[in-house]
Amino acid sequence: QVKSQFENRANTKCAVYTAIVYKTQVVAGIMYFIKVQVSDAEYAHLKVFQGLPHENQGPSLVDFQTGKTRDDPLTYF
C-alpha cells in the first residue's frame, strides 16, 4: 500500500516490489519495519506507520533506507 509513496520519495520505479520480512513496534498505532526487494539484487528497508482503526487513515511511509542487501539485518531506525 505504500509502494507509490516509496517510488515518489526515492525517485525510482521498482521492477520488483516484494516484502521479504517485517517487524512491528506498537506505538499509537503500529510501526512496521519492512525489508522489500526492489530489484534482482537490491533491497530497501521501509518504516511504515499504521494508525489506530478509529483514525481511518491508511498506512504511511515514515522513512526508508536504500542500498540494502538480502543479508542486511532489519533493524529499528
N, CA and C atoms as an extended XYZ file, in Angstrom:
231
Properties=species:S:1:pos:R:3:atomname:S:1:resname:S:1:resid:I:1 pbc="F F F"
N         0.808       -1.209        0.000 N   GLN     1
C         0.000        0.000        0.000 CA  GLN     1
C         0.845        1.264        0.000 C   GLN     1
N         2.151        1.164        0.270 N   VAL     2
C         2.995        2.366        0.280 CA  VAL     2
C         3.991        2.366       -0.884 C   VAL     2
N         3.799        1.497       -1.865 N   LYS     3
C         4.730        1.410       -2.992 CA  LYS     3
C         4.860        2.748       -3.705 C   LYS     3
N         3.754        3.394       -4.018 N   SER     4
C         3.826        4.672       -4.742 CA  SER     4
C         4.499        5.756       -3.899 C   SER     4
N         4.275        5.751       -2.578 N   GLN     5
C         4.949        6.716       -1.702 CA  GLN     5
C         6.458        6.497       -1.752 C   GLN     5
N         6.881        5.223       -1.689 N   PHE     6
C         8.309        4.912       -1.742 CA  PHE     6
C         8.905        5.328       -3.081 C   PHE     6
N         8.241        4.968       -4.180 N   GLU     7
C         8.765        5.299       -5.509 CA  GLU     7
C         8.890        6.810       -5.695 C   GLU     7
N         7.922        7.561       -5.225 N   ASN     8
C         7.988        9.029       -5.338 CA  ASN     8
C         9.129        9.613       -4.512 C   ASN     8
N         9.250        9.179       -3.268 N   ARG     9
C        10.277        9.748       -2.385 CA  ARG     9
C        11.681        9.288       -2.736 C   ARG     9
N        11.820        8.052       -3.253 N   ALA    10
C        13.138        7.537       -3.639 CA  ALA    10
C        13.462        7.878       -5.089 C   ALA    10
N        12.504        8.476       -5.784 N   ASN    11
C        12.659        8.874       -7.184 CA  ASN    11
C        13.101        7.688       -8.037 C   ASN    11
N        12.327        6.601       -7.937 N   THR    12
C        12.641        5.382       -8.669 CA  THR    12
C        11.361        4.654       -9.025 C   THR    12
N        11.471        3.726       -9.953 N   LYS    13
C        10.382        2.796      -10.259 CA  LYS    13
C        10.904        1.396       -9.957 C   LYS    13
N        10.151        0.645       -9.221 N   CYS    14
C        10.590       -0.683       -8.798 CA  CYS    14
C        10.172       -1.740       -9.804 C   CYS    14
N        11.150       -2.475      -10.322 N   ALA    15
C        10.867       -3.588      -11.215 CA  ALA    15
C        10.250       -4.735      -10.420 C   ALA    15
N        10.683       -4.869       -9.181 N   VAL    16
C        10.190       -5.886       -8.255 CA  VAL    16
C         9.792       -5.137       -6.994 C   VAL    16
N         8.764       -5.598       -6.309 N   TYR    17
C         8.373       -4.974       -5.034 CA  TYR    17
C         7.753       -6.057       -4.170 C   TYR    17
N         8.619       -6.794       -3.465 N   THR    18
C         8.187       -7.945       -2.680 CA  THR    18
C         8.670       -7.814       -1.249 C   THR    18
N         7.746       -7.839       -0.306 N   ALA    19
C         8.119       -7.809        1.109 CA  ALA    19
C         8.746       -9.151        1.471 C   ALA    19
N         9.911       -9.105        2.119 N   ILE    20
C        10.641      -10.319        2.478 CA  ILE    20
C        10.418      -10.682        3.945 C   ILE    20
N        10.533       -9.688        4.809 N   VAL    21
C        10.380       -9.905        6.248 CA  VAL    21
C         9.935       -8.592        6.872 C   VAL    21
N         9.291       -8.655        8.033 N   TYR    22
C         8.903       -7.424        8.712 CA  TYR    22
C         8.932       -7.607       10.223 C   TYR    22
N         8.985       -6.489       10.925 N   LYS    23
C         8.902       -6.431       12.381 CA  LYS    23
C         7.885       -5.356       12.716 C   LYS    23
N         7.314       -5.439       13.908 N   THR    24
C         6.367       -4.407       14.323 CA  THR    24
C         6.780       -3.816       15.652 C   THR    24
N         6.316       -2.598       15.875 N   GLN    25
C         6.518       -1.905       17.146 CA  GLN    25
C         5.201       -1.205       17.446 C   GLN    25
N         4.635       -1.470       18.618 N   VAL    26
C         3.367       -0.858       18.979 CA  VAL    26
C         3.633        0.529       19.527 C   VAL    26
N         2.997        1.518       18.917 N   VAL    27
C         3.051        2.917       19.375 CA  VAL    27
C         1.590        3.358       19.437 C   VAL    27
N         1.261        4.572       19.079 N   ALA    28
C        -0.146        4.983       18.987 CA  ALA    28
C        -0.657        4.499       17.638 C   ALA    28
N        -0.627        3.203       17.466 N   GLY    29
C        -0.872        2.516       16.207 CA  GLY    29
C         0.219        1.466       16.095 C   GLY    29
N         0.604        1.123       14.889 N   ILE    30
C         1.679        0.138       14.691 CA  ILE    30
C         2.703        0.693       13.715 C   ILE    30
N         3.967        0.590       14.097 N   MET    31
C         5.075        0.952       13.221 CA  MET    31
C         5.613       -0.352       12.642 C   MET    31
N         5.622       -0.437       11.316 N   TYR    32
C         6.142       -1.616       10.633 CA  TYR    32
C         7.516       -1.298       10.066 C   TYR    32
N         8.444       -2.219       10.230 N   PHE    33
C         9.764       -2.150        9.609 CA  PHE    33
C         9.792       -3.311        8.616 C   PHE    33
N         9.908       -2.987        7.324 N   ILE    34
C         9.719       -3.993        6.280 CA  ILE    34
C        10.919       -4.014        5.339 C   ILE    34
N        11.463       -5.212        5.111 N   LYS    35
C        12.517       -5.383        4.101 CA  LYS    35
C        11.822       -5.719        2.790 C   LYS    35
N        12.060       -4.901        1.762 N   VAL    36
C        11.390       -5.067        0.480 CA  VAL    36
C        12.426       -5.257       -0.623 C   VAL    36
N        12.232       -6.268       -1.446 N   GLN    37
C        13.084       -6.463       -2.621 CA  GLN    37
C        12.585       -5.526       -3.704 C   GLN    37
N        13.475       -4.647       -4.206 N   VAL    38
C        13.075       -3.651       -5.204 CA  VAL    38
C        13.696       -3.896       -6.577 C   VAL    38
N        14.635       -4.834       -6.680 N   SER    39
C        15.192       -5.272       -7.966 CA  SER    39
C        15.815       -6.649       -7.734 C   SER    39
N        16.457       -7.186       -8.751 N   ASP    40
C        17.031       -8.522       -8.610 CA  ASP    40
C        17.980       -8.645       -7.429 C   ASP    40
N        18.799       -7.618       -7.199 N   ALA    41
C        19.820       -7.707       -6.149 CA  ALA    41
C        19.727       -6.589       -5.119 C   ALA    41
N        18.741       -5.720       -5.227 N   GLU    42
C        18.666       -4.574       -4.325 CA  GLU    42
C        17.433       -4.642       -3.435 C   GLU    42
N        17.648       -4.206       -2.200 N   TYR    43
C        16.588       -4.226       -1.196 CA  TYR    43
C        16.499       -2.856       -0.548 C   TYR    43
N        15.349       -2.569        0.037 N   ALA    44
C        15.153       -1.336        0.795 CA  ALA    44
C        14.480       -1.704        2.103 C   ALA    44
N        14.755       -0.927        3.130 N   HIS    45
C        14.088       -1.087        4.413 CA  HIS    45
C        13.108        0.067        4.558 C   HIS    45
N        11.845       -0.249        4.795 N   LEU    46
C        10.804        0.760        4.921 CA  LEU    46
C        10.308        0.836        6.352 C   LEU    46
N         9.981        2.043        6.781 N   LYS    47
C         9.365        2.281        8.081 CA  LYS    47
C         7.980        2.843        7.783 C   LYS    47
N         6.952        2.072        8.121 N   VAL    48
C         5.576        2.412        7.753 CA  VAL    48
C         4.721        2.505        9.017 C   VAL    48
N         3.944        3.582        9.115 N   PHE    49
C         3.067        3.774       10.269 CA  PHE    49
C         1.625        3.509        9.884 C   PHE    49
N         0.957        2.681       10.683 N   GLN    50
C        -0.481        2.424       10.531 CA  GLN    50
C        -1.157        2.899       11.808 C   GLN    50
N        -1.981        3.933       11.679 N   GLY    51
C        -2.662        4.497       12.847 CA  GLY    51
C        -3.712        3.556       13.408 C   GLY    51
N        -4.316        3.977       14.505 N   LEU    52
C        -5.367        3.201       15.143 CA  LEU    52
C        -6.596        3.144       14.238 C   LEU    52
N        -7.385        2.060       14.347 N   PRO    53
C        -8.531        1.879       13.444 CA  PRO    53
C        -9.514        3.060       13.430 C   PRO    53
N        -9.761        3.670       14.568 N   HIS    54
C       -10.740        4.762       14.606 CA  HIS    54
C       -10.257        6.025       13.890 C   HIS    54
N        -8.971        6.084       13.555 N   GLU    55
C        -8.432        7.254       12.847 CA  GLU    55
C        -8.720        7.203       11.345 C   GLU    55
N        -9.110        6.019       10.845 N   ASN    56
C        -9.469        5.846        9.433 CA  ASN    56
C        -8.421        6.386        8.468 C   ASN    56
N        -7.168        6.126        8.748 N   GLN    57
C        -6.090        6.538        7.852 CA  GLN    57
C        -5.341        5.299        7.385 C   GLN    57
N        -4.956        5.309        6.114 N   GLY    58
C        -4.187        4.195        5.582 CA  GLY    58
C        -2.752        4.268        6.066 C   GLY    58
N        -1.963        3.269        5.731 N   PRO    59
C        -0.555        3.274        6.130 CA  PRO    59
C         0.211        4.388        5.431 C   PRO    59
N         1.202        4.942        6.131 N   SER    60
C         2.016        6.000        5.529 CA  SER    60
C         3.499        5.673        5.707 C   SER    60
N         4.257        5.979        4.672 N   LEU    61
C         5.697        5.757        4.688 CA  LEU    61
C         6.343        6.853        5.526 C   LEU    61
N         7.013        6.462        6.606 N   VAL    62
C         7.651        7.409        7.508 CA  VAL    62
C         9.089        7.669        7.075 C   VAL    62
N         9.819        6.596        6.754 N   ASP    63
C        11.230        6.702        6.396 CA  ASP    63
C        11.611        5.453        5.614 C   ASP    63
N        12.764        5.495        4.965 N   PHE    64
C        13.258        4.335        4.239 CA  PHE    64
C        14.765        4.406        4.123 C   PHE    64
N        15.372        3.252        3.899 N   GLN    65
C        16.804        3.143        3.657 CA  GLN    65
C        16.989        2.303        2.406 C   GLN    65
N        17.762        2.807        1.442 N   THR    66
C        18.006        2.067        0.204 CA  THR    66
C        19.424        1.513        0.210 C   THR    66
N        19.759        0.759       -0.826 N   GLY    67
C        21.109        0.205       -0.943 CA  GLY    67
C        21.356       -0.962       -0.013 C   GLY    67
N        20.310       -1.638        0.387 N   LYS    68
C        20.445       -2.779        1.289 CA  LYS    68
C        20.580       -4.066        0.480 C   LYS    68
N        21.088       -5.115        1.133 N   THR    69
C        21.179       -6.431        0.513 CA  THR    69
C        20.238       -7.375        1.245 C   THR    69
N        20.055       -8.563        0.673 N   ARG    70
C        19.170       -9.549        1.310 CA  ARG    70
C        19.688       -9.934        2.693 C   ARG    70
N        20.995       -9.896        2.890 N   ASP    71
C        21.588      -10.318        4.153 CA  ASP    71
C        21.653       -9.232        5.219 C   ASP    71
N        21.394       -7.976        4.856 N   ASP    72
C        21.419       -6.895        5.857 CA  ASP    72
C        20.314       -7.136        6.885 C   ASP    72
N        20.642       -7.057        8.174 N   PRO    73
C        19.608       -7.271        9.192 CA  PRO    73
C        18.598       -6.121        9.183 C   PRO    73
N        17.348       -6.468        9.405 N   LEU    74
C        16.279       -5.481        9.510 CA  LEU    74
C        16.267       -4.970       10.940 C   LEU    74
N        16.612       -3.698       11.117 N   THR    75
C        16.693       -3.112       12.448 CA  THR    75
C        15.746       -1.918       12.550 C   THR    75
N        15.458       -1.529       13.776 N   TYR    76
C        14.634       -0.340       14.010 CA  TYR    76
C        15.469        0.895       13.660 C   TYR    76
N        14.868        1.830       12.946 N   PHE    77
C        15.575        3.066       12.593 CA  PHE    77
C        14.620        4.234       12.643 C   PHE    77
